[in-house]
Amino acid sequence: MILYGFCLRGETMRKNLVRLVVVAVSALLCAAASAQYPTRAVKLVIPIPPGGAPDISARVLGQRLAELLGQPVIAENRPGSNGNIAMDLVAKSAPDGYTLGLFADSMVTVNPHLYKSMQTNPIRDLAPVASVVSNQWVLSVNPSVPVKNFSEFIEYARGANPPLAYASGGNGSIHQLAMEMLKARAGIKLVHVPYKGGSPATTATVAGETAAMFSGTSSAPQIRAGRLRALAVTGLKRSADFPDLPTIAEYYPGYEVTIWLGLFAAAGTPQSLLARLHAEVNKALAEPELKSRLNSAGGLDPYISTIQEFTEHIRRDYERYGKVVKDVGVTVD
């Protein structure tokens, strides 16, 4: 019995030793791969057609990233299903850092709550690499609405009968969720009118088909031309583009809607590769020339953070928008 017990312990020790060797060899191989990365072109998946701000941002960043990595960064537009097709492609790619995706906040933090079935769970199947750009919304109204500031808008909306209509970029869009959050905080009633994108929603509000909307700073030309009247912004601090506008948080503490674009890889990508990519992205975003080019692509500002900070931001948005989607009851088949 003593000899048998000794044999069992010896076998256990041998298996543990084998496991340790396997882990050590794997670590060495990962380290070697990381040291050499990249040795070929990197694919950057873009979830929209060419021309929009995310596409321009991806190409601006990709060009500089190629210079820093010493290998081509090839942009590939894969639009469809509100970004789900692009996320599936990245999530199912080899976790080796050679397939990346530039995804918007709504795709990662809202889609899982909207769609009854998704092949990819972005929280589980994607690895955050780096935050890239951010922006905040501007609450605007058609000039025919008899209000001059945010406080007057809330009071006017509270007494409007029938309720004012607001435009959004579609059911479940951040445009809609931002307004539903404001409705809940301010205790006002507004009627939602969804359009197929932010641009048609802006056109409708300028034309007077709807009274109000949230839009990005890309609507600045309409505001400066007097075709829209801006009332407030949704960030935690005032906008450099509209420094005279208050934040909604000044009236309703805790209210914040910050839209962002981030770089993602497949889950399981070695931390050393993620760290290398993260460092190079942050280096690029810190350059004044790149910042100027991003700003011209729709008022986008570089969003520099640590991977941990970005991951926490994703978690907060995921939980917050999940609650709003549930409260509103919106779904997409």
C-alpha positions as CSV (number, residue, x, y, z in Angstrom):
1,M,0.0,0.0,0.0
2,I,2.8,2.4,0.8
3,L,4.5,1.6,-2.5
4,Y,1.2,2.0,-4.4
5,G,0.6,5.4,-2.7
6,F,4.1,6.5,-3.6
7,C,3.5,5.5,-7.3
8,L,0.3,7.6,-7.3
9,R,2.1,10.6,-5.9
10,G,4.9,10.0,-8.4
11,E,2.5,9.9,-11.3
12,T,0.8,13.1,-10.1
13,M,4.1,14.8,-9.8
14,R,5.0,13.7,-13.3
15,K,1.7,15.0,-14.8
16,N,2.1,18.3,-12.9
17,L,5.7,18.6,-14.3
18,V,4.4,18.0,-17.8
19,R,1.8,20.7,-17.4
20,L,4.4,23.1,-16.2
21,V,6.6,22.4,-19.1
22,V,3.7,22.9,-21.6
23,V,2.8,26.2,-20.0
24,A,6.4,27.3,-20.0
25,V,6.9,26.4,-23.7
26,S,3.6,28.1,-24.6
27,A,4.7,31.2,-22.8
28,L,8.1,31.2,-24.6
29,L,6.3,30.7,-28.0
30,C,3.9,33.6,-27.3
31,A,6.8,35.8,-26.2
32,A,8.7,34.9,-29.4
33,A,5.7,35.6,-31.6
34,S,5.1,38.9,-29.8
35,A,8.7,39.9,-30.3
36,Q,8.4,39.3,-34.0
37,Y,4.9,40.7,-34.4
38,P,3.9,41.8,-37.0
39,T,5.7,39.9,-39.8
40,R,2.9,40.5,-42.4
41,A,0.0,42.7,-43.2
42,V,-2.6,43.5,-40.5
43,K,-6.3,43.6,-41.6
44,L,-8.5,46.3,-40.1
45,V,-12.2,45.5,-40.4
46,I,-14.6,48.5,-40.7
47,P,-18.3,47.9,-40.0
48,I,-19.7,50.6,-42.3
49,P,-19.4,51.5,-46.1
50,P,-16.6,53.9,-47.2
51,G,-17.0,57.5,-46.4
52,G,-18.4,57.8,-42.9
53,A,-16.6,59.1,-39.9
54,P,-15.7,55.6,-38.6
55,D,-14.3,54.7,-42.0
56,I,-12.3,57.9,-42.2
57,S,-11.0,57.4,-38.6
58,A,-10.0,53.8,-39.4
59,R,-8.1,54.8,-42.5
60,V,-6.3,57.7,-40.8
61,L,-5.3,55.5,-37.8
62,G,-4.5,52.6,-40.1
63,Q,-2.1,54.6,-42.1
64,R,-0.1,55.8,-39.1
65,L,-0.3,52.4,-37.4
66,A,1.3,50.8,-40.5
67,E,4.2,53.2,-40.2
68,L,4.7,52.4,-36.5
69,L,4.3,48.6,-36.9
70,G,6.4,48.4,-40.0
71,Q,3.8,46.4,-41.9
72,P,0.8,47.3,-44.1
73,V,-2.6,47.8,-42.4
74,I,-5.2,46.9,-44.9
75,A,-8.7,48.4,-44.4
76,E,-11.6,46.1,-45.3
77,N,-15.2,47.4,-45.2
78,R,-17.7,44.8,-44.1
79,P,-21.0,46.6,-43.5
80,G,-24.2,44.9,-42.5
81,S,-26.5,43.9,-39.6
82,N,-25.6,47.1,-37.7
83,G,-22.0,46.0,-37.3
84,N,-22.7,42.4,-36.3
85,I,-21.2,41.0,-39.5
86,A,-17.9,42.8,-38.9
87,M,-17.8,41.7,-35.3
88,D,-18.4,38.1,-36.2
89,L,-15.5,38.2,-38.7
90,V,-13.1,39.5,-36.0
91,A,-14.3,37.3,-33.2
92,K,-13.9,34.2,-35.4
93,S,-10.5,35.1,-36.7
94,A,-7.3,33.6,-35.3
95,P,-6.3,35.3,-32.0
96,D,-2.9,36.4,-33.4
97,G,-3.3,40.2,-33.8
98,Y,-3.5,40.1,-37.6
99,T,-7.3,40.8,-37.8
100,L,-8.6,43.8,-35.9
101,G,-11.9,45.7,-35.9
102,L,-12.7,49.4,-35.4
103,F,-16.2,49.2,-33.7
104,A,-18.6,51.8,-32.4
105,D,-19.9,51.8,-28.8
106,S,-23.4,50.9,-29.9
107,M,-22.3,47.7,-31.7
108,V,-20.5,46.4,-28.6
109,T,-22.7,47.7,-25.8
110,V,-26.2,48.1,-27.3
111,N,-26.5,45.4,-30.0
112,P,-26.4,42.4,-27.5
113,H,-29.5,43.9,-25.8
114,L,-31.3,44.7,-29.0
115,Y,-30.9,41.5,-31.1
116,K,-32.7,38.4,-30.0
117,S,-29.9,36.2,-31.4
118,M,-26.3,37.2,-32.2
119,Q,-23.6,34.8,-33.3
120,T,-21.0,36.9,-31.4
121,N,-21.1,38.1,-27.8
122,P,-18.8,41.1,-28.0
123,I,-18.1,41.2,-24.3
124,R,-17.0,37.5,-24.3
125,D,-15.6,37.1,-27.8
126,L,-13.7,40.3,-28.4
127,A,-10.6,41.7,-26.7
128,P,-10.4,45.5,-26.2
129,V,-7.2,46.8,-27.7
130,A,-7.5,50.5,-27.4
131,S,-10.0,53.3,-27.3
132,V,-9.5,55.5,-30.4
133,V,-11.9,58.5,-30.6
134,S,-14.8,59.9,-28.7
135,N,-17.4,62.5,-29.1
136,Q,-20.5,63.8,-27.4
137,W,-24.0,64.5,-28.6
138,V,-25.6,67.9,-29.0
139,L,-29.3,68.4,-28.2
140,S,-30.7,70.6,-31.0
141,V,-34.2,71.8,-31.9
142,N,-35.7,73.2,-35.0
143,P,-35.7,77.1,-34.8
144,S,-39.5,77.1,-34.9
145,V,-39.6,75.6,-31.4
146,P,-40.1,78.6,-29.1
147,V,-37.2,78.0,-26.7
148,K,-33.8,79.6,-26.4
149,N,-32.1,77.3,-23.9
150,F,-32.2,73.9,-22.3
151,S,-34.3,74.9,-19.3
152,E,-37.0,76.4,-21.6
153,F,-37.0,73.3,-23.7
154,I,-37.7,71.0,-20.7
155,E,-40.5,73.2,-19.6
156,Y,-42.0,73.6,-23.1
157,A,-41.8,69.8,-23.7
158,R,-43.4,69.1,-20.3
159,G,-46.4,71.2,-21.3
160,A,-46.6,70.3,-25.0
161,N,-49.9,68.7,-26.1
162,P,-49.6,66.7,-28.3
163,P,-46.0,65.8,-27.2
164,L,-43.1,67.0,-29.3
165,A,-41.6,64.5,-31.8
166,Y,-37.9,63.7,-31.8
167,A,-35.8,62.2,-34.6
168,S,-33.3,59.4,-34.2
169,G,-30.9,57.3,-36.4
170,G,-33.1,54.3,-35.9
171,N,-34.8,52.0,-33.3
172,G,-32.3,51.2,-30.6
173,S,-29.8,53.8,-31.8
174,I,-27.7,55.8,-29.3
175,H,-29.8,58.8,-30.5
176,Q,-32.9,57.2,-29.2
177,L,-31.4,55.9,-26.0
178,A,-29.9,59.3,-25.2
179,M,-33.3,60.9,-25.5
180,E,-35.1,58.2,-23.6
181,M,-32.6,58.7,-20.8
182,L,-33.4,62.4,-20.8
183,K,-37.1,61.8,-20.8
184,A,-36.8,59.6,-17.7
185,R,-34.6,62.1,-15.9
186,A,-36.7,65.2,-16.8
187,G,-40.1,63.6,-16.6
188,I,-41.2,64.7,-20.1
189,K,-43.0,63.0,-22.9
190,L,-41.7,63.0,-26.5
191,V,-42.7,60.9,-29.5
192,H,-39.9,58.9,-31.2
193,V,-39.6,59.1,-35.0
194,P,-36.8,56.7,-36.2
195,Y,-34.9,57.3,-39.5
196,K,-32.4,55.3,-41.3
197,G,-29.3,57.0,-39.9
198,G,-28.2,60.2,-38.3
199,S,-28.1,62.2,-41.5
200,P,-31.7,61.6,-42.5
201,A,-32.7,62.4,-38.9
202,T,-30.8,65.7,-39.1
203,T,-32.5,66.5,-42.4
204,A,-35.9,65.8,-40.9
205,T,-35.3,68.1,-37.9
206,V,-34.0,70.9,-40.1
207,A,-37.1,70.6,-42.3
208,G,-39.3,70.8,-39.2
209,E,-40.7,67.2,-39.6
210,T,-39.5,66.7,-36.0
211,A,-38.9,69.2,-33.2
212,A,-35.7,67.9,-31.6
213,M,-32.8,65.4,-31.9
214,F,-29.5,64.4,-30.5
215,S,-26.6,64.5,-33.0
216,G,-22.8,64.5,-33.1
217,T,-20.7,67.5,-33.7
218,S,-20.9,66.7,-37.4
219,S,-24.2,68.8,-37.2
220,A,-22.1,71.9,-36.4
221,P,-22.5,73.4,-39.9
222,Q,-26.3,73.2,-39.5
223,I,-26.1,74.8,-36.1
224,R,-23.8,77.6,-37.1
225,A,-26.0,78.3,-40.1
226,G,-29.0,78.7,-37.9
227,R,-30.9,75.8,-39.3
228,L,-30.7,74.1,-35.9
229,R,-30.7,75.6,-32.4
230,A,-28.2,73.9,-30.1
231,L,-29.3,73.7,-26.4
232,A,-26.9,71.4,-24.5
233,V,-24.3,68.7,-24.8
234,T,-24.2,65.2,-23.3
235,G,-20.6,64.8,-22.1
236,L,-19.2,65.3,-18.6
237,K,-17.6,68.5,-19.6
238,R,-18.5,71.3,-22.0
239,S,-17.7,70.9,-25.7
240,A,-14.7,72.7,-27.2
241,D,-16.9,73.2,-30.3
242,F,-19.8,74.8,-28.3
243,P,-18.2,76.1,-25.1
244,D,-21.3,78.2,-24.3
245,L,-23.6,75.2,-24.2
246,P,-24.2,73.6,-20.8
247,T,-23.9,69.9,-20.2
248,I,-27.1,68.1,-19.4
249,A,-25.3,66.8,-16.3
250,E,-25.3,70.4,-15.0
251,Y,-29.1,70.0,-14.6
252,Y,-29.3,66.2,-14.1
253,P,-26.1,65.0,-12.3
254,G,-24.9,61.7,-13.6
255,Y,-26.4,62.1,-17.1
256,E,-23.8,61.3,-19.7
257,V,-23.7,60.0,-23.2
258,T,-20.3,59.8,-24.8
259,I,-20.0,58.0,-28.1
260,W,-16.7,56.3,-28.9
261,L,-14.9,54.1,-31.4
262,G,-12.5,51.4,-30.2
263,L,-10.0,48.9,-31.6
264,F,-10.8,45.2,-30.9
265,A,-9.1,41.8,-31.5
266,A,-10.4,38.3,-31.1
267,A,-10.6,37.0,-27.5
268,G,-7.6,35.0,-26.6
269,T,-5.1,37.2,-28.3
270,P,-1.9,37.2,-26.2
271,Q,-1.7,40.1,-23.7
272,S,1.8,40.9,-25.1
273,L,0.3,41.6,-28.5
274,L,-2.5,43.6,-27.1
275,A,-0.1,45.7,-25.1
276,R,2.1,46.3,-28.2
277,L,-0.9,47.4,-30.3
278,H,-2.3,49.5,-27.5
279,A,1.0,51.4,-27.1
280,E,1.3,52.1,-30.8
281,V,-2.3,53.3,-31.0
282,N,-1.8,55.7,-28.1
283,K,1.4,56.9,-29.6
284,A,-0.4,57.7,-32.8
285,L,-3.3,59.4,-31.1
286,A,-1.0,61.7,-29.1
287,E,0.4,63.2,-32.3
288,P,-1.1,66.7,-33.1
289,E,-1.3,66.0,-36.9
290,L,-3.4,62.8,-36.3
291,K,-5.6,64.7,-33.9
292,S,-6.2,67.4,-36.5
293,R,-7.1,64.8,-39.1
294,L,-9.5,63.0,-36.8
295,N,-11.2,66.3,-35.7
296,S,-11.8,67.1,-39.4
297,A,-13.6,63.7,-39.8
298,G,-16.6,64.9,-37.9
299,G,-15.3,66.6,-34.8
300,L,-13.8,63.4,-33.4
301,D,-11.3,63.7,-30.5
302,P,-8.6,61.2,-29.7
303,Y,-9.6,59.0,-26.7
304,I,-6.5,57.8,-25.0
305,S,-6.9,55.4,-22.1
306,T,-5.4,52.3,-20.6
307,I,-6.8,48.9,-21.6
308,Q,-8.2,48.5,-18.1
309,E,-9.9,51.9,-18.3
310,F,-11.4,51.2,-21.7
311,T,-12.6,47.8,-20.6
312,E,-14.3,49.4,-17.6
313,H,-15.9,52.0,-19.8
314,I,-17.3,49.3,-22.0
315,R,-18.7,47.5,-19.0
316,R,-20.4,50.6,-17.7
317,D,-22.0,51.4,-21.0
318,Y,-23.1,47.8,-21.5
319,E,-24.9,47.7,-18.2
320,R,-26.4,51.2,-18.6
321,Y,-27.7,50.8,-22.1
322,G,-29.0,47.3,-21.3
323,K,-31.2,48.8,-18.7
324,V,-32.5,51.6,-21.0
325,V,-33.2,49.1,-23.8
326,K,-35.2,46.9,-21.4
327,D,-37.1,49.9,-20.0
328,V,-38.0,51.1,-23.5
329,G,-38.8,47.6,-24.7
330,V,-37.1,48.0,-28.1
331,T,-35.8,44.9,-29.9
332,V,-34.5,44.1,-33.4
333,D,-35.1,40.8,-35.1
